[in-house]
């Protein structure tokens, strides 16, 4: 039968072994001793937690990727859309994250949802679709300020997807098609205008240099002869055309 000193010794050894805790590099332990939190979190590495006097709450310092579920939002120009986002944040002060808020993950998620609805409700649809970078920056600044008392740093907020109603998608598709047709007509008109200018310049050049007109005339005869081998061409001297034109004048 074991003696009392031996039993006490084994109990003490077991208690000490059970009090040893190991925290990873990215973990910190907030120790509550008799209900009061110690001023400095423990870790990483080997620490001692003397239960039931001490109670430890682990906090991860890694960046958390929080997926914000789709939110029904009515924009400033009265368009109903569904928007989801993703929030990147990490705990900088474990003591505040444990003491100041009951569940910092859930609280940050709810804060992100309400802020997303509030900010996007003040924006128009075009701004939401084209000015997403500005909206992301504004969301990040507001969330970072709201979560700062909890010891949390929001590093980035990204709006992932904007789900438009089907009728709005059809209207935007018609608008995009009309815009493409307008651009095509403008480009075609500009091409015709440039071609007309070039023709006028060519006509002026030939009017001042009759030999250029003669060379163009001969080149045209060569092209016709090469394309229609069964056609016989009798070239008319250009001087004869000048004679008829002078007689008409």
LOLO-867984 format. One record per atom (N, C-alpha, C): z, y, x; atom name. Coordinates in steps of 0.02 Angstrom, whole numbers, always signed. Each point is the difference from the previous one (the first is absolute). Layout:
// LOLO-867984
<<Z,Y,X>,'CA'>,
...
***
This chain:
// LOLO-867984
<<+0,-59,+42>,'N'>,
<<+0,+59,-42>,'CA'>,
<<+0,+62,+44>,'C'>,
<<-44,+49,-18>,'N'>,
<<-6,+61,+40>,'CA'>,
<<+61,+44,-9>,'C'>,
<<+19,+31,+55>,'N'>,
<<+57,+46,-3>,'CA'>,
<<-22,+68,-26>,'C'>,
<<+50,+38,-22>,'N'>,
<<-15,+66,-28>,'CA'>,
<<-32,+47,+51>,'C'>,
<<+22,+3,+63>,'N'>,
<<-34,+44,+49>,'CA'>,
<<-73,-18,+10>,'C'>,
<<-15,-65,-1>,'N'>,
<<-70,-20,+9>,'CA'>,
<<-42,+20,-60>,'C'>,
<<+29,-9,-59>,'N'>,
<<-37,+21,-61>,'CA'>,
<<-12,+75,+1>,'C'>,
<<+52,+38,+20>,'N'>,
<<-8,+73,+3>,'CA'>,
<<-52,+20,+52>,'C'>,
<<+0,-35,+57>,'N'>,
<<-50,+15,+52>,'CA'>,
<<-71,-14,-25>,'C'>,
<<-9,-57,-33>,'N'>,
<<-67,-17,-26>,'CA'>,
<<-21,+50,-54>,'C'>,
<<+49,+21,-41>,'N'>,
<<-16,+49,-52>,'CA'>,
<<-23,+66,+31>,'C'>,
<<+34,+22,+53>,'N'>,
<<-18,+63,+33>,'CA'>,
<<-69,-5,+32>,'C'>,
<<-12,-58,+33>,'N'>,
<<-66,-9,+30>,'CA'>,
<<-56,+1,-52>,'C'>,
<<+11,-35,-56>,'N'>,
<<-50,+0,-54>,'CA'>,
<<-9,+69,-30>,'C'>,
<<+54,+37,-7>,'N'>,
<<-4,+68,-28>,'CA'>,
<<-41,+46,+46>,'C'>,
<<+12,-5,+66>,'N'>,
<<-37,+42,+47>,'CA'>,
<<-74,-18,+0>,'C'>,
<<-15,-65,-1>,'N'>,
<<-70,-21,-2>,'CA'>,
<<-34,+24,-63>,'C'>,
<<+35,-4,-56>,'N'>,
<<-28,+22,-64>,'CA'>,
<<-8,+76,-2>,'C'>,
<<+38,+36,+42>,'N'>,
<<-5,+73,+0>,'CA'>,
<<-57,+26,+43>,'C'>,
<<-29,-44,+40>,'N'>,
<<-54,+22,+44>,'CA'>,
<<-65,+6,-41>,'C'>,
<<-31,+57,+3>,'N'>,
<<-63,+12,-34>,'CA'>,
<<-51,+25,+52>,'C'>,
<<-63,-19,-10>,'N'>,
<<-54,+21,+45>,'CA'>,
<<-51,+40,-40>,'C'>,
<<-12,+60,+21>,'N'>,
<<-49,+44,-32>,'CA'>,
<<-62,+6,+43>,'C'>,
<<-58,-4,-32>,'N'>,
<<-64,+7,+36>,'CA'>,
<<-11,+73,+22>,'C'>,
<<-52,+9,+39>,'N'>,
<<-14,+67,+27>,'CA'>,
<<-13,+51,-54>,'C'>,
<<-31,-21,-55>,'N'>,
<<-17,+47,-54>,'CA'>,
<<+54,+3,-54>,'C'>,
<<+58,-32,+10>,'N'>,
<<+53,-1,-50>,'CA'>,
<<+61,+40,+23>,'C'>,
<<+33,+30,-49>,'N'>,
<<+64,+33,+13>,'CA'>,
<<+49,-24,-54>,'C'>,
<<+64,-2,+19>,'N'>,
<<+51,-22,-46>,'CA'>,
<<+49,+56,-16>,'C'>,
<<+5,+17,-64>,'N'>,
<<+49,+50,-22>,'CA'>,
<<+64,-37,-17>,'C'>,
<<+54,+14,+36>,'N'>,
<<+63,-35,-7>,'CA'>,
<<+47,+40,-45>,'C'>,
<<+25,-34,-52>,'N'>,
<<+52,+28,-43>,'CA'>,
<<+66,-34,+17>,'C'>,
<<+46,+38,+26>,'N'>,
<<+66,-27,+18>,'CA'>,
<<+52,+25,-50>,'C'>,
<<+26,-48,-38>,'N'>,
<<+47,+16,-55>,'CA'>,
<<-30,+51,-48>,'C'>,
<<-66,-7,-12>,'N'>,
<<-34,+42,-48>,'CA'>,
<<-27,+65,+28>,'C'>,
<<+17,+17,+61>,'N'>,
<<-24,+62,+31>,'CA'>,
<<-53,-17,+52>,'C'>,
<<-56,+38,-3>,'N'>,
<<-55,-13,+46>,'CA'>,
<<+16,+28,+69>,'C'>,
<<-16,-39,+52>,'N'>,
<<+7,+25,+68>,'CA'>,
<<-52,+53,+13>,'C'>,
<<+16,+45,+44>,'N'>,
<<-44,+58,+11>,'CA'>,
<<-67,-19,+31>,'C'>,
<<-2,-53,+40>,'N'>,
<<-61,-20,+34>,'CA'>,
<<-20,-70,-20>,'C'>,
<<-63,-11,-20>,'N'>,
<<-24,-68,-14>,'CA'>,
<<+0,-42,+64>,'C'>,
<<+7,-65,-9>,'N'>,
<<+3,-46,+56>,'CA'>,
<<-68,-32,+12>,'C'>,
<<-10,-21,+64>,'N'>,
<<-61,-37,+16>,'CA'>,
<<-48,+43,+41>,'C'>,
<<-51,-32,+27>,'N'>,
<<-15,-72,-6>,'CA'>,
<<+39,-42,+50>,'C'>,
<<-6,-65,-8>,'N'>,
<<+35,-45,+45>,'CA'>,
<<+59,-35,-32>,'C'>,
<<+50,-16,+41>,'N'>,
<<+59,-37,-22>,'CA'>,
<<+55,+48,-24>,'C'>,
<<+25,-10,-61>,'N'>,
<<+54,+41,-26>,'CA'>,
<<+51,-46,-33>,'C'>,
<<+60,+28,-12>,'N'>,
<<+53,-37,-32>,'CA'>,
<<+16,+31,-68>,'C'>,
<<+2,-42,-51>,'N'>,
<<+17,+21,-68>,'CA'>,
<<+60,-41,-22>,'C'>,
<<+58,+32,-5>,'N'>,
<<+62,-36,-15>,'CA'>,
<<+12,+0,-75>,'C'>,
<<-24,-53,-32>,'N'>,
<<+11,-8,-72>,'CA'>,
<<+73,-23,-11>,'C'>,
<<+30,+17,-56>,'N'>,
<<-27,+41,-56>,'CA'>,
<<+12,+75,+9>,'C'>,
<<+25,+19,+59>,'N'>,
<<+13,+71,+12>,'CA'>,
<<-66,+39,+2>,'C'>,
<<-50,-30,+35>,'N'>,
<<-65,+33,+9>,'CA'>,
<<-52,-32,-46>,'C'>,
<<-46,+42,-21>,'N'>,
<<-58,-23,-37>,'CA'>,
<<-61,+35,+27>,'C'>,
<<-53,-38,+15>,'N'>,
<<-59,+29,+32>,'CA'>,
<<-59,+0,-49>,'C'>,
<<-37,+56,+1>,'N'>,
<<-63,+7,-38>,'CA'>,
<<-56,+9,+50>,'C'>,
<<-48,-46,+1>,'N'>,
<<-56,+5,+46>,'CA'>,
<<-52,+48,-28>,'C'>,
<<-29,+40,+46>,'N'>,
<<-54,+47,-17>,'CA'>,
<<-56,-9,+51>,'C'>,
<<-61,-7,-25>,'N'>,
<<-58,-7,+44>,'CA'>,
<<-29,+69,+16>,'C'>,
<<-17,+10,+63>,'N'>,
<<-29,+64,+22>,'CA'>,
<<-76,-2,+4>,'C'>,
<<-30,-56,-19>,'N'>,
<<-73,-5,+2>,'CA'>,
<<-32,+41,-55>,'C'>,
<<-64,+18,+10>,'N'>,
<<-37,+37,-51>,'CA'>,
<<-12,-45,-61>,'C'>,
<<+15,+27,-58>,'N'>,
<<-8,-37,-63>,'CA'>,
<<-64,+25,-34>,'C'>,
<<-41,-47,-21>,'N'>,
<<-61,+16,-37>,'CA'>,
<<+14,-12,-74>,'C'>,
<<+5,+54,-38>,'N'>,
<<+19,-3,-70>,'CA'>,
<<-62,+12,-43>,'C'>,
<<-17,-50,-41>,'N'>,
<<-58,+5,-44>,'CA'>,
<<+23,+31,-67>,'C'>,
<<-26,+58,-16>,'N'>,
<<+17,+34,-62>,'CA'>,
<<-45,-27,-55>,'C'>,
<<+27,-29,-53>,'N'>,
<<-42,-28,-53>,'CA'>,
<<-42,+53,-35>,'C'>,
<<-56,-19,-34>,'N'>,
<<-43,+48,-34>,'CA'>,
<<+39,+42,-50>,'C'>,
<<-13,+66,+2>,'N'>,
<<+34,+47,-45>,'CA'>,
<<-52,+32,-46>,'C'>,
<<+17,+4,-65>,'N'>,
<<-43,+34,-48>,'CA'>,
<<+12,+75,+7>,'C'>,
<<-53,+36,+16>,'N'>,
<<+5,+72,+15>,'CA'>,
<<-52,+37,-40>,'C'>,
<<+19,+57,-27>,'N'>,
<<-47,+46,-33>,'CA'>,
<<-8,+60,+46>,'C'>,
<<-60,+10,+24>,'N'>,
<<-13,+53,+48>,'CA'>,
<<+2,+69,-34>,'C'>,
<<-6,+51,+41>,'N'>,
<<+4,+68,-25>,'CA'>,
<<-57,+16,-49>,'C'>,
<<-59,-32,+9>,'N'>,
<<-56,+10,-46>,'CA'>,
<<-3,-55,-54>,'C'>,
<<+59,-29,-16>,'N'>,
<<+8,-46,-57>,'CA'>,
<<-43,-63,+6>,'C'>,
<<+0,-31,+57>,'N'>,
<<-34,-64,+11>,'CA'>,
<<+54,-52,+15>,'C'>,
<<-1,-55,-38>,'N'>,
<<+49,-53,+10>,'CA'>,
<<-24,-49,+53>,'C'>,
<<+39,-8,+53>,'N'>,
<<-19,-45,+55>,'CA'>,
<<+60,-43,+19>,'C'>,
<<-14,-54,+35>,'N'>,
<<+52,-43,+30>,'CA'>,
<<-6,+4,+75>,'C'>,
<<+56,+16,+32>,'N'>,
<<+1,+11,+73>,'CA'>,
<<+55,-42,+31>,'C'>,
<<-16,-35,+54>,'N'>,
<<+52,-34,+39>,'CA'>,
<<-2,+25,+71>,'C'>,
<<+55,-9,+36>,'N'>,
<<+6,+27,+67>,'CA'>,
<<+42,-47,+42>,'C'>,
<<+4,+15,+65>,'N'>,
<<+41,-37,+46>,'CA'>,
<<+39,+50,+42>,'C'>,
<<+65,-15,+11>,'N'>,
<<+46,+45,+36>,'CA'>,
<<+25,-36,+62>,'C'>,
<<-2,+34,+57>,'N'>,
<<+25,-26,+63>,'CA'>,
<<+64,+39,+18>,'C'>,
<<+56,-34,+7>,'N'>,
<<+62,+34,+18>,'CA'>,
<<+44,-47,+40>,'C'>,
<<+50,+29,+33>,'N'>,
<<+48,-39,+38>,'CA'>,
<<+68,+35,-2>,'C'>,
<<+52,-40,+13>,'N'>,
<<+68,+26,-1>,'CA'>,
<<+16,+28,+69>,'C'>,
<<+21,+63,+3>,'N'>,
<<+21,+31,+62>,'CA'>,
<<+76,+1,+8>,'C'>,
<<+35,+6,-56>,'N'>,
<<+73,+2,+2>,'CA'>,
<<+27,-54,-46>,'C'>,
<<+17,-59,+28>,'N'>,
<<+23,-56,-41>,'CA'>,
<<+63,+16,-41>,'C'>,
<<+44,+41,+27>,'N'>,
<<+62,+16,-35>,'CA'>,
<<-14,+37,-65>,'C'>,
<<-44,+48,+1>,'N'>,
<<-19,+36,-60>,'CA'>,
<<-36,-45,-49>,'C'>,
<<-45,-43,+26>,'N'>,
<<-39,-44,-44>,'CA'>,
<<+45,-48,-39>,'C'>,
<<+59,-15,+26>,'N'>,
<<+46,-46,-34>,'CA'>,
<<+49,+39,-45>,'C'>,
<<+24,+57,+24>,'N'>,
<<+52,+37,-36>,'CA'>,
<<-28,+45,-54>,'C'>,
<<-54,+36,+16>,'N'>,
<<-24,+53,-45>,'CA'>,
<<-38,-27,-61>,'C'>,
<<-27,-59,+3>,'N'>,
<<-40,-27,-55>,'CA'>,
<<+15,-75,-6>,'C'>,
<<+0,-25,-62>,'N'>,
<<+19,-70,-10>,'CA'>,
<<-51,-48,+28>,'C'>,
<<-65,+12,-14>,'N'>,
<<-53,-43,+25>,'CA'>,
<<-58,+45,+21>,'C'>,
<<-5,+13,+65>,'N'>,
<<-48,+50,+23>,'CA'>,
<<-72,-22,-12>,'C'>,
<<-15,-65,+1>,'N'>,
<<-67,-24,-14>,'CA'>,
<<-21,+15,-72>,'C'>,
<<+43,-17,-47>,'N'>,
<<-14,+13,-71>,'CA'>,
<<-2,+75,-13>,'C'>,
<<+46,+37,+30>,'N'>,
<<+2,+73,-12>,'CA'>,
<<-62,+34,+28>,'C'>,
<<-23,-21,+58>,'N'>,
<<-61,+29,+28>,'CA'>,
<<-61,-17,-42>,'C'>,
<<-2,-60,-26>,'N'>,
<<-56,-21,-43>,'CA'>,
<<-2,+43,-63>,'C'>,
<<+57,+10,-33>,'N'>,
<<+2,+40,-61>,'CA'>,
<<-17,+74,+16>,'C'>,
<<+24,+25,+56>,'N'>,
<<-15,+68,+19>,'CA'>,
<<-74,+9,+13>,'C'>,
<<-32,-50,+31>,'N'>,
<<-71,+4,+14>,'CA'>,
<<-40,+0,-65>,'C'>,
<<+20,-40,-49>,'N'>,
<<-36,-2,-64>,'CA'>,
<<+4,+67,-37>,'C'>,
<<+59,+28,-4>,'N'>,
<<+8,+63,-36>,'CA'>,
<<-36,+57,+36>,'C'>,
<<+4,+0,+66>,'N'>,
<<-35,+53,+38>,'CA'>,
<<-75,-7,-7>,'C'>,
<<-26,-61,+0>,'N'>,
<<-71,-11,-8>,'CA'>,
<<-25,+26,-68>,'C'>,
<<+38,-15,-53>,'N'>,
<<-20,+25,-66>,'CA'>,
<<+4,+76,-3>,'C'>,
<<+51,+29,+30>,'N'>,
<<+10,+73,-3>,'CA'>,
<<-55,+37,+37>,'C'>,
<<-16,-21,+61>,'N'>,
<<-48,+36,+42>,'CA'>,
<<-71,-9,-27>,'C'>,
<<-19,-61,-16>,'N'>,
<<-68,-13,-24>,'CA'>,
<<-11,+30,-69>,'C'>,
<<+53,+7,-40>,'N'>,
<<-6,+33,-65>,'CA'>,
<<-16,+73,+5>,'C'>,
<<+12,+30,+59>,'N'>,
<<-16,+71,+11>,'CA'>,
<<-68,+10,+32>,'C'>,
<<-36,-55,+13>,'N'>,
<<-66,+4,+33>,'CA'>,
<<-55,-17,-49>,'C'>,
<<-59,+29,+12>,'N'>,
<<-58,-16,-40>,'CA'>,
<<-34,-63,+27>,'C'>,
<<-44,-29,-41>,'N'>,
<<-31,-64,+19>,'CA'>,
<<-43,+7,+63>,'C'>,
<<-38,+54,+5>,'N'>,
<<-42,+9,+59>,'CA'>,
<<+43,+7,+63>,'C'>,
<<+55,+34,-5>,'N'>,
<<+45,+7,+57>,'CA'>,
<<+31,-67,+19>,'C'>,
<<+15,-41,-50>,'N'>,
<<+28,-66,+12>,'CA'>,
<<-49,-46,+35>,'C'>,
<<-65,+7,-15>,'N'>,
<<-51,-43,+28>,'CA'>,
<<-23,+24,+69>,'C'>,
<<-3,+66,+10>,'N'>,
<<-28,+26,+62>,'CA'>,
<<+53,+27,+48>,'C'>,
<<+57,+23,-26>,'N'>,
<<+52,+28,+43>,'CA'>,
<<+58,-46,+10>,'C'>,
<<-13,-64,+11>,'N'>,
<<+53,-49,+3>,'CA'>,
<<+45,+10,+62>,'C'>,
<<-29,+23,+55>,'N'>,
<<+40,+10,+60>,'CA'>,
<<+53,+54,-11>,'C'>,
<<-18,+53,-34>,'N'>,
<<+47,+54,-14>,'CA'>,
<<+56,-26,-46>,'C'>,
<<-18,-39,-50>,'N'>,
<<+50,-28,-47>,'CA'>,
<<+47,-47,+37>,'C'>,
<<-27,-42,+44>,'N'>,
<<+42,-46,+39>,'CA'>,
<<+51,+38,+42>,'C'>,
<<-22,+53,+31>,'N'>,
<<+45,+40,+42>,'CA'>,
<<+55,+32,-43>,'C'>,
<<-19,+25,-59>,'N'>,
<<+49,+31,-44>,'CA'>,
<<+51,-51,-25>,'C'>,
<<-23,-60,-18>,'N'>,
<<+45,-52,-22>,'CA'>,
<<+48,-20,+56>,'C'>,
<<-25,-7,+60>,'N'>,
<<+42,-19,+57>,'CA'>,
<<+54,+52,+13>,'C'>,
<<-19,+64,-3>,'N'>,
<<+49,+53,+14>,'CA'>,
<<+56,+1,-53>,'C'>,
<<-19,-9,-64>,'N'>,
<<+50,+2,-53>,'CA'>,
<<+46,-60,+3>,'C'>,
<<-29,-60,+9>,'N'>,
<<+41,-60,+4>,'CA'>,
<<+47,+0,+60>,'C'>,
<<-25,+25,+56>,'N'>,
<<+41,+4,+60>,'CA'>,
<<+60,+46,-10>,'C'>,
<<-12,+54,-35>,'N'>,
<<+55,+47,-13>,'CA'>,
<<+51,-29,-49>,'C'>,
<<-24,-37,-51>,'N'>,
<<+45,-28,-50>,'CA'>,
<<+42,-58,+27>,'C'>,
<<-29,-39,+46>,'N'>,
<<+36,-58,+27>,'CA'>,
<<+38,+15,+64>,'C'>,
<<-4,+61,+24>,'N'>,
<<+36,+18,+62>,'CA'>,
<<+76,-9,-7>,'C'>,
<<+32,+17,-57>,'N'>,
<<+72,-12,-6>,'CA'>,
<<+19,-73,+4>,'C'>,
<<-47,-46,-9>,'N'>,
<<+14,-71,+5>,'CA'>,
<<-12,-28,+70>,'C'>,
<<-17,+44,+47>,'N'>,
<<-14,-23,+68>,'CA'>,
<<-66,-36,+7>,'C'>,
<<-48,+18,-42>,'N'>,
<<-65,-34,-1>,'CA'>,
<<-54,+50,+20>,'C'>,
<<-47,-23,+41>,'N'>,
<<-57,+40,+22>,'CA'>,
<<-64,-29,-29>,'C'>,
<<-33,+39,-44>,'N'>,
<<-64,-21,-28>,'CA'>,
<<-54,+24,+47>,'C'>,
<<-35,-46,+31>,'N'>,
<<-51,+18,+50>,'CA'>,
<<-69,+11,-30>,'C'>,
<<-16,-34,-55>,'N'>,
<<-67,+7,-28>,'CA'>,
<<-1,-23,-72>,'C'>,
<<-43,+32,-39>,'N'>,
<<-13,-21,-70>,'CA'>,
<<-75,+1,-9>,'C'>,
<<-27,-56,-25>,'N'>,
<<-72,-6,-9>,'CA'>,
<<-15,-20,-72>,'C'>,
<<-41,+41,-34>,'N'>,
<<-24,-19,-67>,'CA'>,
<<-56,-51,+10>,'C'>,
<<+10,-61,-26>,'N'>,
<<-46,-55,+13>,'CA'>,
<<-59,-1,-48>,'C'>,
<<+14,+3,-65>,'N'>,
<<-53,-11,-49>,'CA'>,
<<+11,+44,-60>,'C'>,
<<-55,+29,-25>,'N'>,
<<+1,+40,-61>,'CA'>,
<<-44,-35,-51>,'C'>,
<<+30,-25,-53>,'N'>,
<<-36,-38,-51>,'CA'>,
<<-18,+48,-57>,'C'>,
<<-66,+13,-8>,'N'>,
<<-23,+46,-52>,'CA'>,
<<-18,-38,-63>,'C'>,
<<+5,+33,-59>,'N'>,
<<-24,-31,-62>,'CA'>,
<<-74,-14,+4>,'C'>,
<<-23,-50,-39>,'N'>,
<<-71,-21,+2>,'CA'>,
<<-46,+57,-20>,'C'>,
<<+19,+39,-51>,'N'>,
<<-44,+54,-21>,'CA'>,
<<-6,+54,+54>,'C'>,
<<+55,+11,+36>,'N'>,
<<-2,+49,+55>,'CA'>,
<<-44,-26,+57>,'C'>,
<<+3,-65,+13>,'N'>,
<<-43,-28,+52>,'CA'>,
<<-74,+7,-18>,'C'>,
<<-16,-12,-64>,'N'>,
<<-70,+8,-22>,'CA'>,
<<-22,+73,+6>,'C'>,
<<+44,+46,-19>,'N'>,
<<-17,+71,+5>,'CA'>,
<<-11,+21,+73>,'C'>,
<<+43,-24,+44>,'N'>,
<<-8,+16,+71>,'CA'>,
<<-63,-31,+29>,'C'>,
<<-18,-60,-24>,'N'>,
<<-62,-32,+23>,'CA'>,
<<-61,+40,-22>,'C'>,
<<+1,+25,-64>,'N'>,
<<-56,+42,-23>,'CA'>,
<<-3,+65,+39>,'C'>,
<<+58,+29,+16>,'N'>,
<<+1,+61,+38>,'CA'>,
<<-27,-11,+71>,'C'>,
<<+18,-56,+30>,'N'>,
<<-25,-15,+67>,'CA'>,
<<-75,-12,-1>,'C'>,
<<-24,-34,-52>,'N'>,
<<-72,-12,-5>,'CA'>,
<<-39,+65,-9>,'C'>,
<<+27,+44,-43>,'N'>,
<<-32,+65,-10>,'CA'>,
<<+0,+41,+65>,'C'>,
<<+54,-4,+37>,'N'>,
<<+3,+36,+63>,'CA'>,
<<-52,-27,+50>,'C'>,
<<-8,-66,+2>,'N'>,
<<-51,-29,+44>,'CA'>,
<<-70,+20,-20>,'C'>,
<<-14,+1,-65>,'N'>,
<<-66,+22,-24>,'CA'>,
<<-12,+73,+18>,'C'>,
<<+52,+42,-7>,'N'>,
<<-7,+70,+17>,'CA'>,
<<-17,+9,+74>,'C'>,
<<+35,-37,+42>,'N'>,
<<-13,+4,+72>,'CA'>,
<<-69,-24,+17>,'C'>,
<<-23,-53,-34>,'N'>,
<<-67,-26,+13>,'CA'>,
<<-53,+51,-18>,'C'>,
<<+10,+34,-57>,'N'>,
<<-49,+51,-21>,'CA'>,
<<+1,+60,+48>,'C'>,
<<+59,+19,+22>,'N'>,
<<+4,+56,+47>,'CA'>,
<<-35,-18,+65>,'C'>,
<<+12,-61,+25>,'N'>,
<<-32,-21,+63>,'CA'>,
<<-76,-3,-9>,'C'>,
<<-23,-26,-58>,'N'>,
<<-72,-4,-13>,'CA'>,
<<-31,+70,-3>,'C'>,
<<+35,+47,-34>,'N'>,
<<-26,+68,-4>,'CA'>,
<<-2,+34,+68>,'C'>,
<<+52,-12,+40>,'N'>,
<<+0,+29,+67>,'CA'>,
<<-57,-29,+43>,'C'>,
<<-14,-66,-10>,'N'>,
<<-55,-30,+37>,'CA'>,
<<-67,+29,-20>,'C'>,
<<-11,+11,-65>,'N'>,
<<-62,+30,-23>,'CA'>,
<<-7,+72,+25>,'C'>,
<<+56,+36,+0>,'N'>,
<<-2,+69,+24>,'CA'>,
<<-18,+3,+75>,'C'>,
<<+29,-45,+39>,'N'>,
<<-16,-1,+71>,'CA'>,
<<-72,-21,+12>,'C'>,
<<-24,-50,-41>,'N'>,
<<-69,-21,+8>,'CA'>,
<<-48,+56,-17>,'C'>,
<<+16,+39,-54>,'N'>,
<<-43,+56,-18>,'CA'>,
<<-2,+52,+55>,'C'>,
<<+58,+14,+30>,'N'>,
<<+1,+48,+55>,'CA'>,
<<-42,-24,+59>,'C'>,
<<+4,-64,+15>,'N'>,
<<-40,-26,+55>,'CA'>,
<<-75,+4,-16>,'C'>,
<<-18,-13,-64>,'N'>,
<<-71,+5,-18>,'CA'>,
<<-25,+72,+6>,'C'>,
<<+43,+47,-21>,'N'>,
<<-20,+71,+7>,'CA'>,
<<-9,+18,+73>,'C'>,
<<+45,-22,+43>,'N'>,
<<-6,+14,+71>,'CA'>,
<<-64,-31,+29>,'C'>,
<<-14,-63,-23>,'N'>,
<<-60,-33,+24>,'CA'>,
<<-63,+37,-22>,'C'>,
<<+0,+23,-64>,'N'>,
<<-58,+38,-25>,'CA'>,
<<-10,+65,+38>,'C'>,
<<+55,+34,+14>,'N'>,
<<-5,+63,+38>,'CA'>,
<<-25,-14,+71>,'C'>,
<<+22,-53,+30>,'N'>,
<<-22,-17,+68>,'CA'>,
<<-75,-16,+1>,'C'>,
<<-23,-38,-51>,'N'>,
<<-71,-17,-3>,'CA'>,
<<-43,+61,-15>,'C'>,
<<+28,+46,-40>,'N'>,
<<-38,+61,-16>,'CA'>,
<<-11,+42,+62>,'C'>,
<<+47,+2,+45>,'N'>,
<<-7,+40,+61>,'CA'>,
<<-36,-38,+55>,'C'>,
<<-4,-68,-5>,'N'>,
<<-34,-41,+51>,'CA'>,
<<-49,-46,-35>,'C'>,
<<-62,+22,-10>,'N'>,
<<-49,-42,-36>,'CA'>,
<<-12,-67,+33>,'C'>,
<<+6,-3,+66>,'N'>,
<<-11,-64,+35>,'CA'>,
<<+51,-53,-22>,'C'>,
<<+62,+22,-17>,'N'>,
<<+50,-48,-24>,'CA'>,
<<-22,-31,-66>,'C'>,
<<-30,+41,-44>,'N'>,
<<-25,-27,-63>,'CA'>,
<<-57,-49,+12>,'C'>,
<<-43,+15,+49>,'N'>,
<<-55,-45,+16>,'CA'>,
<<+26,-67,+25>,'C'>,
<<+50,+1,+44>,'N'>,
<<+29,-61,+26>,'CA'>,
<<+33,-41,-55>,'C'>,
<<+33,+34,-46>,'N'>,
<<+31,-35,-56>,'CA'>,
<<-52,-32,-45>,'C'>,
<<-54,+34,-9>,'N'>,
<<-55,-25,-41>,'CA'>,
<<-29,-64,+31>,'C'>,
<<-12,+2,+66>,'N'>,
<<-26,-59,+33>,'CA'>,
<<+49,-58,-1>,'C'>,
<<+64,+15,+7>,'N'>,
<<+51,-54,-2>,'CA'>,
<<+1,-32,-69>,'C'>,
<<-6,+39,-52>,'N'>,
<<-2,-27,-67>,'CA'>,
<<-60,-46,-10>,'C'>,
<<-58,+19,+27>,'N'>,
<<-60,-42,-5>,'CA'>,
<<+11,-67,+35>,'C'>,
<<+32,+2,+58>,'N'>,
<<+14,-62,+36>,'CA'>,
<<+46,-46,-40>,'C'>,
<<+51,+29,-32>,'N'>,
<<+47,-41,-39>,'CA'>,
<<-35,-30,-60>,'C'>,
<<-44,+38,-33>,'N'>,
<<-35,-28,-59>,'CA'>,
<<-47,-55,+22>,'C'>,
<<-34,+10,+56>,'N'>,
<<-47,-51,+24>,'CA'>,
<<+35,-65,+20>,'C'>,
<<+60,+6,+27>,'N'>,
<<+35,-60,+21>,'CA'>,
<<+30,-38,-59>,'C'>,
<<+17,+34,-54>,'N'>,
<<+30,-33,-57>,'CA'>,
<<-53,-28,-48>,'C'>,
<<-57,+32,-7>,'N'>,
<<-53,-22,-46>,'CA'>,
<<-63,-13,+41>,'C'>,
<<-5,-61,+26>,'N'>,
<<-57,-15,+45>,'CA'>,
<<-66,-4,-38>,'C'>,
<<+2,-11,-65>,'N'>,
<<-62,-5,-39>,'CA'>,
<<-25,+67,-24>,'C'>,
<<+35,+54,+16>,'N'>,
<<-19,+67,-23>,'CA'>,
<<-36,+37,+56>,'C'>,
<<-57,+29,-17>,'N'>,
<<-39,+40,+48>,'CA'>,
<<+17,+73,-10>,'C'>,
<<+17,+33,+54>,'N'>,
<<+22,+70,-3>,'CA'>,
<<-51,+44,+35>,'C'>,
<<-20,+53,-33>,'N'>,
<<-45,+50,+30>,'CA'>,
<<+41,+64,+9>,'C'>,
<<+23,+14,+58>,'N'>,
<<+40,+60,+11>,'CA'>,
<<-40,+64,-12>,'C'>,
<<+31,+47,-31>,'N'>,
<<-30,+65,-13>,'CA'>,
<<+31,+50,+49>,'C'>,
<<-39,+37,+36>,'N'>,
<<+29,+49,+46>,'CA'>,
<<+42,+51,-37>,'C'>,
<<+55,+18,+29>,'N'>,
<<+44,+49,-32>,'CA'>,
<<-31,+68,-4>,'C'>,
<<-49,+14,+45>,'N'>,
<<-33,+66,-3>,'CA'>,
<<-38,+8,-65>,'C'>,
<<-25,-57,-27>,'N'>,
<<-36,+4,-64>,'CA'>,
<<+48,+18,-56>,'C'>,
<<+62,-28,+2>,'N'>,
<<+49,+18,-51>,'CA'>,
<<+19,+73,+5>,'C'>,
<<+5,+26,+62>,'N'>,
<<+15,+71,+8>,'CA'>,
<<-55,+44,-29>,'C'>,
<<-63,-24,+6>,'N'>,
<<-56,+39,-28>,'CA'>,
<<+4,+4,-75>,'C'>,
<<+16,-58,-33>,'N'>,
<<+6,+1,-73>,'CA'>,
<<+59,+44,-23>,'C'>,
<<+55,-4,+37>,'N'>,
<<+58,+40,-18>,'CA'>,
<<-14,+75,+8>,'C'>,
<<-35,+17,+53>,'N'>,
<<-18,+71,+10>,'CA'>,
<<-48,+25,-55>,'C'>,
<<-46,-44,-21>,'N'>,
<<-48,+20,-53>,'CA'>,
<<+37,+11,-66>,'C'>,
<<+50,-44,-14>,'N'>,
<<+38,+7,-63>,'CA'>,
<<+40,+65,+0>,'C'>,
<<+29,+18,+59>,'N'>,
<<+37,+62,+2>,'CA'>,
<<-45,+61,-7>,'C'>,
***
